[in-house]
Amino acid sequence: MTLRAVLVLILTAAAVAAGPVRAQERPLLDWLVYDGATLASYAVDTDAGDTARHIAVATGAPADAKRVMILIPSRSVEAYTLAVNTILQVFARRGVPARFDVWYYDKNEAVAHEALQWAYAQPVDLIMTAGSSATTFLRKHHSGHAIPAVTSASKDPIASGHLDDPAGSGTNIAYTSINVDTDTLVAYLRRMLPALSTVGLIYSEGNASAILTQVNPLKKASDDLALNIVDITVRGRGSAEEELEVNLPAGIAAMRAFDPDQKNSILLVTGSTAVYERISQINRHSGSLPVISMLPDIVREGEESALLSIGVNLTSALTLAAVYGVDVITGAARPGDLPVGTVSPPDLAINFLIAARVGVKIPFSFLESSTFVYDLDGKQVVAFGQRVF
């Protein structure tokens, strides 16, 4: 028997002993929910012959209707369900009868590449992303292609390193952002606390996009803004509860070195899921410190709420992205000429129950421009800028 034959026998035996190599499973898009308004305007096929893809065709759409691909990177039932429904409904309201193919790649970039090649082969008329990681993928692999693209539900593209000029990308991709710029954020904070000096910045070390777009810009500007920044971090969702039990008291104690009576200090919660979902734990340790959020969603009814949010409501940001998409697909705008889409002024959400508990006075101008308001009993009285009766 030759040496080659022996090696083949050895390798074959090893493969049999190890068992079959299991390929990565096909993404299963079984969690996306289409609401009543979407189903009233679209025929939705969730069994399109591919577990990674759904098809939604506008009622009465012609055979040559515009085609849009939406690229979703991971399972996020609330955020990406909202993204898809908002985009589809804006197109319907704007009178653009389109066919949407929703691709879910579940962090598997091989499937994302497959989706891109599929889009090129059709070809589709527009690609839209949902989420920061899908935007990063598209910027890396789709920039310069003939098919235009618009991003949605993504963090600041400048801080993320996707482009340098907020006036526009100059490419085939139009960018939108769910972030509020640092100067605007601090300006609002100082309207509430004019002598603000110290910020306990709460974030997850595992959330790269939050660090790039929220943590680093604030730290970079801290000297110019005369702010002392104290890091209060967790490693990720799995360890967040245990770590906050130690790191929150330690961070609050460290803040006293800059502001002993803590009259000019706040706790600022970033968009890191690992920390913002622990709002009740943060409140338990905060004492009289105002807890401010960059995410409107954690200002809510009752006491399990931040005091104030200065951010961008996801629905507002998604609507803006969808309008960009309509403008691009109808030829009303070129993607590279569109400025980075931001919601301005930012969405404010206020819980007066929490404000009363910590003794903070909310400027009347905040109330006038607020998007969501909860009264002294913690009950919602304003939603999307409209009085709730």
C-alpha positions in Angstrom: 0.0 0.0 0.0 1.4 3.4 -0.9 1.9 6.2 1.5 -0.8 8.2 -0.2 -3.3 5.4 0.2 -2.4 5.1 3.9 -3.0 8.8 4.4 -6.4 8.6 2.6 -7.5 5.8 4.9 -6.4 7.7 8.0 -8.2 10.9 7.0 -11.3 8.9 6.1 -11.4 7.1 9.4 -10.9 10.4 11.3 -13.8 12.0 9.4 -16.1 9.0 10.1 -15.2 9.1 13.8 -15.8 12.9 14.0 -19.2 12.5 12.4 -20.7 14.7 9.6 -19.8 18.4 9.6 -23.0 20.3 10.1 -23.4 23.3 7.8 -24.8 26.5 9.3 -28.5 26.4 9.3 -30.5 28.6 6.9 -31.8 31.8 8.6 -35.4 31.4 9.6 -37.4 34.6 9.3 -40.4 33.4 11.4 -40.4 36.2 13.9 -41.3 39.2 11.8 -44.9 40.4 12.4 -46.8 42.4 9.9 -49.4 44.7 11.5 -52.9 45.4 10.3 -52.0 48.6 8.4 -49.4 46.8 6.4 -51.7 43.8 5.7 -54.4 46.3 4.5 -52.0 47.6 1.8 -49.8 44.6 0.9 -50.2 40.9 0.0 -47.5 39.3 2.2 -46.0 35.9 1.4 -44.0 34.5 4.4 -43.5 31.2 2.5 -41.6 32.4 -0.5 -39.6 29.2 -1.0 -36.8 30.5 1.2 -36.9 30.6 5.0 -34.6 33.7 4.9 -37.0 35.8 2.8 -40.5 37.3 2.8 -42.2 39.0 -0.1 -44.7 41.9 0.3 -46.4 43.3 -2.8 -48.5 46.4 -2.7 -52.2 45.9 -3.5 -52.8 46.8 -7.2 -49.1 47.1 -7.9 -48.4 46.7 -11.7 -46.2 44.0 -13.0 -43.3 46.4 -13.4 -43.7 47.9 -9.9 -40.5 49.2 -8.3 -38.6 46.6 -6.3 -37.0 47.1 -3.0 -34.9 44.8 -0.9 -34.7 45.3 2.8 -31.6 43.7 4.5 -32.0 42.6 8.1 -28.9 41.4 10.0 -30.2 39.8 13.2 -33.3 38.8 15.1 -34.7 41.9 16.8 -38.5 41.4 17.0 -39.5 44.8 18.2 -37.0 47.0 16.3 -37.0 45.3 12.9 -40.7 44.5 12.9 -41.2 48.2 13.4 -38.6 49.0 10.7 -40.3 46.8 8.0 -43.8 47.9 8.8 -42.9 51.6 8.9 -41.0 51.5 5.6 -43.8 49.6 3.8 -46.5 51.9 5.1 -44.6 55.1 4.2 -44.3 53.8 0.6 -48.0 53.1 0.6 -49.0 56.5 1.9 -46.7 58.2 -0.6 -48.4 56.3 -3.4 -45.4 54.2 -4.5 -46.8 50.7 -5.2 -43.7 48.5 -4.7 -42.7 44.9 -4.2 -40.5 44.4 -1.1 -38.2 41.4 -0.6 -37.2 41.2 3.0 -33.9 39.3 3.5 -32.8 38.1 6.9 -29.2 36.9 7.1 -28.9 36.3 10.9 -25.3 37.6 11.1 -24.2 35.1 8.4 -22.4 37.2 5.8 -22.5 34.4 3.3 -26.2 34.8 3.2 -25.9 38.6 3.1 -23.6 38.3 0.0 -26.2 35.9 -1.5 -28.9 38.5 -0.9 -26.7 41.2 -2.7 -26.1 38.9 -5.7 -29.8 38.1 -5.8 -30.6 41.9 -5.8 -28.1 42.5 -8.6 -29.6 39.6 -10.7 -33.2 40.9 -10.5 -32.2 43.8 -10.5 -34.0 45.6 -7.7 -34.4 49.3 -7.8 -33.4 50.1 -4.2 -31.7 48.4 -1.3 -32.6 49.5 2.3 -30.8 48.3 5.4 -32.3 47.9 8.9 -29.7 48.2 11.6 -26.1 49.4 12.0 -24.4 46.1 11.2 -26.3 45.8 7.9 -25.3 49.3 7.1 -21.7 48.5 7.8 -21.9 45.4 5.5 -23.5 47.4 2.7 -21.0 50.2 2.9 -18.2 47.7 2.6 -19.6 45.6 -0.2 -22.1 47.7 -2.1 -20.5 51.2 -2.3 -20.2 52.4 -5.9 -22.7 50.0 -7.4 -25.4 51.2 -9.8 -28.3 50.2 -7.5 -29.0 53.0 -5.0 -29.3 52.3 -1.2 -30.7 54.0 1.9 -29.9 53.1 5.4 -32.3 52.9 8.3 -32.3 52.2 12.1 -28.5 52.9 12.0 -26.3 54.9 14.3 -24.4 58.0 13.2 -22.5 57.2 10.0 -19.8 59.8 10.6 -18.9 58.5 14.1 -19.1 55.0 12.6 -16.5 55.9 10.0 -18.8 55.4 7.0 -18.4 59.0 5.7 -16.7 62.3 6.6 -19.2 64.9 5.4 -22.8 65.2 6.8 -23.8 67.0 3.6 -23.8 63.7 1.7 -21.9 60.6 0.8 -21.3 61.3 -2.9 -21.9 57.6 -3.5 -24.8 55.4 -4.2 -25.7 55.2 -0.5 -27.8 57.7 1.4 -27.4 57.5 5.1 -29.7 58.3 8.0 -29.0 58.3 11.7 -30.8 57.5 15.0 -28.3 59.6 17.0 -28.4 63.1 18.4 -25.1 65.0 18.0 -23.1 65.6 21.2 -23.4 69.4 21.1 -27.2 69.2 20.9 -27.4 66.6 23.6 -25.4 68.7 26.1 -27.2 71.9 25.2 -30.5 70.3 26.2 -29.0 68.9 29.4 -27.7 72.3 30.4 -31.1 73.9 29.8 -32.2 71.6 32.6 -29.1 71.7 34.7 -27.2 74.9 33.8 -24.1 74.1 35.9 -23.9 70.4 34.7 -20.3 69.3 35.4 -20.3 65.5 35.8 -21.8 62.6 33.8 -21.8 59.0 34.9 -21.8 57.4 31.4 -23.4 53.9 31.5 -22.7 51.6 28.6 -21.7 48.1 27.5 -18.1 47.4 26.5 -19.5 44.9 24.1 -21.6 47.3 22.1 -19.2 48.6 19.5 -21.7 50.9 17.7 -22.8 52.6 21.0 -19.2 53.2 21.9 -18.4 54.6 18.4 -21.4 56.9 18.1 -22.3 57.8 21.7 -19.5 57.2 24.1 -16.5 58.3 22.1 -18.0 61.5 20.7 -19.0 62.6 24.3 -15.6 61.8 25.7 -13.9 63.6 22.8 -15.9 66.7 23.4 -15.8 66.6 27.2 -12.9 69.1 27.6 -14.4 71.7 25.3 -17.8 71.2 27.0 -16.2 71.3 30.5 -17.6 67.9 31.5 -16.1 65.2 33.7 -17.0 61.8 32.4 -17.0 58.8 34.7 -17.4 55.4 33.0 -19.9 52.9 34.4 -19.6 49.8 32.3 -20.7 46.2 31.9 -19.2 43.6 29.6 -22.5 42.5 28.1 -26.1 41.4 28.7 -25.2 38.1 30.4 -23.2 39.8 33.2 -24.9 43.2 33.3 -27.1 42.7 36.4 -24.2 41.4 38.5 -21.7 44.0 37.3 -24.1 47.0 37.7 -24.6 46.0 41.4 -20.9 46.7 41.9 -20.1 49.3 39.2 -23.0 51.6 39.7 -22.3 52.4 43.4 -18.6 52.6 42.6 -19.2 55.0 39.7 -21.5 57.2 41.7 -18.9 57.4 44.4 -16.3 58.4 41.9 -18.5 61.1 40.6 -18.5 62.8 44.0 -14.8 63.6 43.5 -15.9 66.2 40.9 -19.3 67.2 42.4 -19.4 66.3 46.1 -23.1 67.1 46.6 -24.1 65.8 43.2 -26.3 68.7 42.4 -24.7 69.1 39.0 -24.4 65.5 38.0 -26.5 63.0 35.9 -26.4 59.4 35.0 -26.6 59.1 31.2 -27.8 55.7 29.8 -26.6 55.0 26.3 -28.3 52.9 23.6 -26.5 49.7 24.8 -29.2 47.1 25.2 -27.3 45.5 28.1 -27.7 48.6 30.2 -30.9 50.3 29.1 -33.0 47.2 29.8 -31.7 47.4 33.4 -33.4 50.8 34.1 -35.1 49.6 37.3 -31.8 48.5 38.7 -30.2 51.8 37.7 -33.0 53.7 39.4 -32.6 51.7 42.5 -29.0 52.9 42.9 -29.4 56.4 41.5 -30.8 58.1 44.6 -31.4 61.8 43.7 -29.3 61.7 40.6 -31.3 62.3 37.4 -31.2 59.3 35.1 -31.2 60.6 31.5 -31.5 58.3 28.5 -30.3 58.6 24.9 -33.2 56.2 24.0 -36.8 57.4 24.2 -38.1 53.9 24.8 -37.0 53.7 28.4 -39.1 56.7 29.4 -42.4 55.0 30.1 -45.3 54.8 32.4 -44.8 54.3 36.1 -41.6 54.3 38.1 -39.6 51.9 36.0 -38.5 54.7 33.8 -35.8 57.2 33.1 -36.6 60.8 34.0 -35.9 62.2 30.6 -34.8 61.1 27.1 -33.1 63.3 24.6 -32.9 61.1 21.5 -34.6 59.9 18.4 -37.8 57.9 18.5 -37.3 54.9 16.2 -40.5 55.5 14.4 -39.5 59.1 13.6 -36.1 57.9 12.3 -37.6 55.1 10.2 -40.1 57.4 8.7 -37.4 59.8 7.6 -35.4 56.9 6.1 -38.5 55.6 4.2 -39.1 59.1 2.8 -35.5 59.1 1.6 -36.2 55.8 0.0 -39.2 57.1 -1.8 -37.3 60.2 -3.0 -34.5 58.0 -4.3 -36.6 55.3 -6.0 -38.9 57.9 -7.7 -35.9 59.9 -9.0 -36.6 63.0 -6.9 -33.2 62.8 -5.3 -29.8 61.1 -5.9 -28.6 59.2 -2.8 -25.1 60.7 -2.8 -26.6 64.3 -2.7 -28.8 63.7 0.3 -27.4 64.9 3.7 -27.2 62.5 6.6 -30.9 62.2 7.6 -31.4 63.1 11.3 -34.6 63.9 13.2 -34.4 67.5 14.3 -35.2 68.8 16.9 -34.7 65.5 18.8 -37.6 63.7 20.4 -38.0 64.5 24.1 -39.7 62.1 26.5 -40.4 63.2 30.1 -41.7 61.4 33.2 -42.8 64.0 35.7 -43.3 61.3 38.4 -39.5 60.6 38.3 -38.7 64.4 38.0 -40.7 65.0 41.3 -39.0 62.1 43.0 -35.4 63.4 42.3 -36.4 67.1 42.7 -35.5 68.2 39.1 -37.4 71.1 37.4 -38.2 70.5 33.8 -38.0 73.6 31.6 -41.3 74.6 30.2 -39.8 74.7 26.7 -39.2 70.9 27.0 -42.9 70.4 27.6 -43.8 72.5 24.6 -41.6 70.4 22.3 -42.0 67.0 23.9 -42.9 63.9 22.0 -43.9 61.8 25.0 -45.0 63.0 28.4 -46.0 61.1 31.6 -47.7 63.0 34.4 -47.0 63.2 38.1 -48.8 59.8 38.5 -46.6 58.3 35.8 -49.5 58.1 33.3 -49.0 59.0 29.7 -50.6 62.3 28.7 -48.8 63.0 25.4 -47.8 60.5 22.7 -46.1 61.5 19.4 -46.7 65.1 20.3 -50.5 64.6 20.7 -52.6 64.8 23.8 -53.8 61.5 25.1 -57.4 61.5 26.4 
